[in-house]
Amino acid sequence: MSQAESEKADVSIPILRLTTPAVVLLLVTASAVHGFDATGTWTGQFSCKHFNGEKFTFKMKPSTLLISQSGSTVTADIDGFFRYNGAAIDDAKKPNEKGEILLIQCDTDNEAGAGFAEMNRAVVKTKPSKGTGSFSGLSIVEGDFGDGPTFGTCKYKLKRTSTADPNVPACP
């Protein structure tokens, strides 16, 4: 290594040592921050189109969705009947107001047509200053509700009516 190369190496190493902790601190801090918060009570409806050899529909109006969110971790309850664990991802353009949530029903199993399973993907928009928002979701459902295997698709449309945390417990 020439003397000029050695001097360049000596200069760049201290700069790297000075900037590396700052970069690491910035990355750790940025990853710990989470934007939109869907915590609260949401009211509206959901409707499902099912098939068990014959097509049929099911609608629940009014329907109440309770959400507790801490960072990107979400727990939810629909109408006191189904509970969910989930995760939230912030919208890149409006992270404090928008994002998506994925909910997985607590009793979801891996036996299609024999047990029960549901996954719900929802677009969530919030207005933090007003405490309002909208939840628009789509789920795929399967289960045996007493008449044999049933497959379905459900659509959820709800509005936030409260931002108070309902303290929904996580799935066991």
C-alpha positions as CSV (number, residue, x, y, z in Angstrom):
1,M,0.0,0.0,0.0
2,S,1.4,3.4,-1.0
3,Q,1.7,6.3,1.5
4,A,-1.2,8.1,-0.2
5,E,-3.4,5.0,0.0
6,S,-2.5,4.6,3.6
7,E,-3.4,8.2,4.4
8,K,-6.8,7.8,2.7
9,A,-7.4,4.6,4.7
10,D,-6.5,6.4,7.9
11,V,-8.8,9.3,7.2
12,S,-11.8,7.2,6.2
13,I,-11.7,4.8,9.2
14,P,-12.3,7.5,11.8
15,I,-15.1,9.0,9.7
16,L,-16.7,5.5,9.4
17,R,-16.3,5.0,13.2
18,L,-18.0,8.4,13.9
19,T,-20.9,7.9,11.6
20,T,-21.7,4.2,12.1
21,P,-23.3,4.7,15.6
22,A,-25.4,7.5,14.4
23,V,-26.7,5.5,11.5
24,V,-27.4,2.5,13.7
25,L,-29.2,4.8,16.2
26,L,-31.3,6.3,13.4
27,L,-32.2,2.9,12.0
28,V,-33.2,1.5,15.4
29,T,-35.3,4.6,16.2
30,A,-37.0,4.6,12.8
31,S,-38.0,1.0,13.1
32,A,-39.5,1.4,16.5
33,V,-41.9,4.2,15.4
34,H,-45.3,3.2,14.1
35,G,-47.8,5.4,12.3
36,F,-51.5,4.9,12.1
37,D,-53.4,3.5,15.1
38,A,-56.7,1.6,14.5
39,T,-57.4,1.1,18.3
40,G,-61.1,1.6,19.1
41,T,-64.6,0.5,18.3
42,W,-65.8,0.3,14.7
43,T,-69.4,-0.2,13.7
44,G,-71.0,-1.1,10.4
45,Q,-71.7,-4.3,8.6
46,F,-70.2,-7.4,7.0
47,S,-71.7,-9.5,4.3
48,C,-70.6,-13.0,3.1
49,K,-71.2,-15.1,0.0
50,H,-70.9,-18.7,0.8
51,F,-70.9,-22.0,-1.1
52,N,-71.6,-25.5,0.4
53,G,-72.9,-27.1,-2.8
54,E,-75.4,-24.3,-3.1
55,K,-74.8,-20.5,-3.0
56,F,-76.1,-18.5,-0.1
57,T,-75.4,-15.2,1.6
58,F,-75.2,-14.0,5.2
59,K,-75.2,-10.4,6.4
60,M,-74.5,-9.0,9.8
61,K,-75.8,-5.4,10.4
62,P,-75.1,-3.8,12.7
63,S,-71.7,-5.4,13.4
64,T,-69.1,-4.2,15.9
65,L,-65.4,-4.6,15.5
66,L,-63.1,-4.0,18.5
67,I,-59.4,-3.4,17.9
68,S,-56.5,-3.0,20.2
69,Q,-53.2,-2.0,18.6
70,S,-49.7,-1.6,20.0
71,G,-47.1,-0.7,17.4
72,S,-47.7,-3.1,14.5
73,T,-49.4,-5.8,16.7
74,V,-53.2,-6.0,16.4
75,T,-55.8,-7.9,18.3
76,A,-59.5,-7.8,17.3
77,D,-62.9,-9.1,18.2
78,I,-66.0,-9.1,15.9
79,D,-69.4,-9.1,17.5
80,G,-68.0,-10.9,20.6
81,F,-67.9,-14.1,18.6
82,F,-64.6,-14.2,16.7
83,R,-61.2,-13.1,17.9
84,Y,-58.2,-12.4,15.8
85,N,-54.4,-11.7,16.0
86,G,-52.9,-9.5,13.4
87,A,-50.4,-7.0,12.1
88,A,-50.5,-3.5,10.7
89,I,-48.4,-1.9,8.0
90,D,-48.3,1.8,7.5
91,D,-49.0,3.5,4.2
92,A,-45.7,4.9,2.9
93,K,-47.3,8.2,1.8
94,K,-49.5,8.8,4.8
95,P,-48.2,6.6,7.6
96,N,-50.0,8.4,10.4
97,E,-53.4,8.1,8.7
98,K,-53.5,5.1,6.5
99,G,-52.4,1.5,6.3
100,E,-53.4,-2.1,6.1
101,I,-54.2,-4.7,8.7
102,L,-54.1,-8.5,8.3
103,L,-56.3,-10.4,10.8
104,I,-56.1,-14.2,11.4
105,Q,-59.0,-15.7,13.3
106,C,-57.9,-17.4,16.5
107,D,-59.3,-20.8,15.7
108,T,-57.8,-21.0,12.2
109,D,-56.6,-24.5,11.4
110,N,-54.9,-26.1,8.5
111,E,-57.7,-28.6,7.5
112,A,-59.7,-27.0,4.7
113,G,-63.3,-27.9,4.9
114,A,-63.0,-29.7,8.3
115,G,-62.4,-27.0,10.9
116,F,-62.5,-23.3,10.6
117,A,-60.3,-20.6,9.1
118,E,-60.5,-16.9,8.2
119,M,-58.0,-14.3,7.1
120,N,-59.1,-10.7,6.7
121,R,-57.1,-8.1,4.8
122,A,-58.3,-4.5,5.4
123,V,-57.5,-1.0,4.3
124,V,-57.7,1.3,7.3
125,K,-58.0,5.1,7.1
126,T,-57.9,7.2,10.2
127,K,-58.3,10.9,11.1
128,P,-56.3,11.1,14.3
129,S,-57.4,14.7,15.1
130,K,-61.1,13.7,14.8
131,G,-60.9,10.2,16.2
132,T,-62.7,8.8,13.1
133,G,-61.8,6.4,10.4
134,S,-62.9,3.7,8.0
135,F,-62.2,-0.1,7.9
136,S,-62.8,-1.8,4.5
137,G,-61.8,-5.5,4.6
138,L,-62.1,-8.7,2.6
139,S,-61.8,-12.1,4.1
140,I,-61.7,-15.7,2.9
141,V,-63.6,-18.1,5.2
142,E,-63.9,-21.8,5.3
143,G,-65.5,-24.1,7.9
144,D,-68.1,-26.7,8.8
145,F,-71.0,-24.7,10.3
146,G,-73.1,-27.9,10.7
147,D,-74.1,-28.5,7.1
148,G,-70.7,-29.8,5.9
149,P,-67.8,-27.8,4.4
150,T,-68.5,-24.2,3.4
151,F,-66.3,-21.8,1.6
152,G,-66.9,-18.1,1.6
153,T,-65.8,-14.5,1.0
154,C,-66.9,-11.7,3.3
155,K,-66.7,-7.9,2.9
156,Y,-66.4,-5.6,5.9
157,K,-67.4,-1.9,5.9
158,L,-67.1,-0.2,9.3
159,K,-66.6,3.3,10.7
160,R,-64.7,4.2,13.9
161,T,-67.0,5.4,16.7
162,S,-64.5,5.5,19.5
163,T,-60.8,5.6,20.0
164,A,-60.9,4.1,23.5
165,D,-58.9,0.9,23.8
166,P,-61.2,-2.1,24.3
167,N,-58.3,-4.2,25.5
168,V,-58.9,-7.2,23.2
169,P,-56.8,-10.1,24.5
170,A,-54.5,-11.9,22.1
171,C,-55.4,-15.4,20.9
172,P,-54.4,-18.1,23.4
